[in-house]
Amino acid sequence: MRGLLCWLVLLFLLQPWESQLQLAGPRCHTGPLDLVFVIDSSRSVRPFEFETMRQFLVGLLRGLNVGPNATRVGVIQYSSQVQSVFPLRAFSRREDMERAIRDLVPLAQGTMTGLAIQYAMNVAFSVAEGARPPEERVPRVAVIVTDGRPQDRVAEVAAQARARGIEIYAVGVQRADVGSLRAMASPPLDEHVFLVESFDLIQEFGLQFQSRLCAIDYCSFSNHSCQHECVSTPGGPRCHCREGHDLQPDGRSCQVRDLCNGVDHGCEFQCVSEGLSYRCLCPEGRQLQADGKSCDRCREGHVDLVLLVDGSKSVRPQNFELVKRFVNQIVDFLDVSPEGTRVGLVQFSSRVRTEFPLGRYGTAAEVKQAVLAVEYMERGTMTGLALQHMVEHSFSEAQGARPRALNVPRVGLVFTDGRSQDDISVWAARAKEEGIVMYAVGVGKAVEAELREIASEPAELHVSYAPDFGTMTHLLQNLRGSICPEEGISAGTELRSPCECESLVEFQGRTLGALERTSANPNGLLNRSLAQLTARLEDLENQLTNQK
C-alpha cells in the first residue's frame, strides 16, 4: 500500500478524484440496479490510503443514477469482521450516501475477504436490507476493493455468490493478489478484474465501471416477458416488436400495425390492414372500382329521396340503432350532392318529426352523421300521419325538393315494424298521385297488406321484408336495384338493351344470387322473390316490345 502514499501527493497537486470522475464522463441513467461496495479496511490500509479509497468511492457514486427505482447503493467494510456502513434501503439521495462514507472509520484488523463476500451474499443483498425481490430480476452487482491477500478462502463462497446471480467486480490496489481477484470476479475476467497501480488507472477503472453499468444486459436479468424481442438500454430492458407490428400500452405485447391509421390510404369506405399491406372495402351491395379505392354509386341519375322511419315503442332502442345503421348503408350507395341525390329523413310514432329536410346536407358524410344523431321517439305508430306529412311538406321546394319541371324522380321509402294505428289508404294513394315512387320495408310484425298499399306498383318490386332487425342487410341489394336509376327502376331512366350479352349474364347472376339469398328465409320470402323476378322479366319483355 506504499504506492497509495504517492497518490496522496497527486491529490494536493490535482483536483479531487471525485470531481475528476464526475467530470470525466456523463452520468449513466441505468435501469433498476442493486449495487453493494465491499471495502477492505484492514490494518494494512494506512489512514491516508483509506482516505484515498473513500474519495474514490464518492467519485464513483457521483457517476451513478441513484434512486429507489434506479440504482440502490449499499456499502460494507471488512477486516477480521464485517460491518454494514449503510444498507441498500437506507438512502435514496446521493448526498446522504456521501455523508455516511465521509464519516466512515476503518476497522484496522485482518483481511477476511471470504467472510465479507458471504455477508454480502446472505445479508447485504437480502430483501430485508433493501434488495429488490429475486422475481423482479433486478441486476445485483458487488464491487470488492482490497489491497492484499485474503486470510480466508474466497473461491468457493464467490462461486456461490455468482450462482445466486451476483455480478462481482474485483479491484486490487498495487500489491493485491491477482489470483484471489480472479477467483472472486465474474467472467469474463478481463472485464471484471482490475489491478490499480496509479491514479490514472483508478480513474480509468471508474470510467470503465461506469460504462459497464451502462452496458448491462438488463434483458438477461429482468423478467421482461416481451412478446417479440427485449433490447437492453441504459434505462433498463425495453421490448421491441418485429417489423409491421406496434408495441402495445402494456409495454410487452405486440400487435400487427394498423397501416390504415399510418398512411393516406384513400379508401372511400373502409380500410383493412393485412400484414404489411392494406386493402379497401365497400359496403354490402356495392363493388370496389378499378382504382381499388372507390365504390360504385348511383351516379347516372338524380333522385330526391325521403326516408320515413318508424320510431314507435315496439321498435325498441337497440333495434332503432340497427335501423339507423341500415339507413346509412342505403346512403352509402347513393351519390349524395346538391346536384345528385338529395336525402331527407322523417321519424314518426304518435307524431311526426322532420329530422332533416332534403335541402340541408350536400354530402353522404353529413347525412350519415345526422342519421346517427337522431334520437328515438317511442310511443305509437301513426303511419298515415307520416305519409300525409311527407306529401304535404317533405317534397316541397321549401324543404329542398327540386321543381317538378326538372323531372327529378321523387322517391319515398317507409320503414315500419308493425300495424299502423291510423288509416293509411288516403295518403298512400295521394303520394302515388303526386308522382312519388313509394317503397315499403317491413320488419317483424309488419302487416303485408299495409306494405303493399303503401308501395307503388308492381308491389313485388317495391315491397321488402325481413323477419327481424338483425337480417335487414339482405334487403340492401334489392333496394339498390330499385332506387338506383342506372339499375333501371326509377322513372324516366333508360335501360341497357336486355339482348346485350352483358345484360343477359348480369341478369342470370342476379337471379341466381337472389334465389340463394332467399331460399332459406321464412314467411313466403321465396315466393315473393320469385314474384319480383317475374315482374322484372315482364318489364324486360315490355321494353323489347317497345324497341321493336
Disulfide bonds with the S-S distance in Angstrom:
Cys28-Cys214 1.93
Cys219-Cys230 1.97
Cys226-Cys239 1.82
Cys241-Cys254 2.02
Cys260-Cys271 1.91
Cys267-Cys280 1.86
Cys282-Cys295 2.02
Cys298-Cys484 1.62
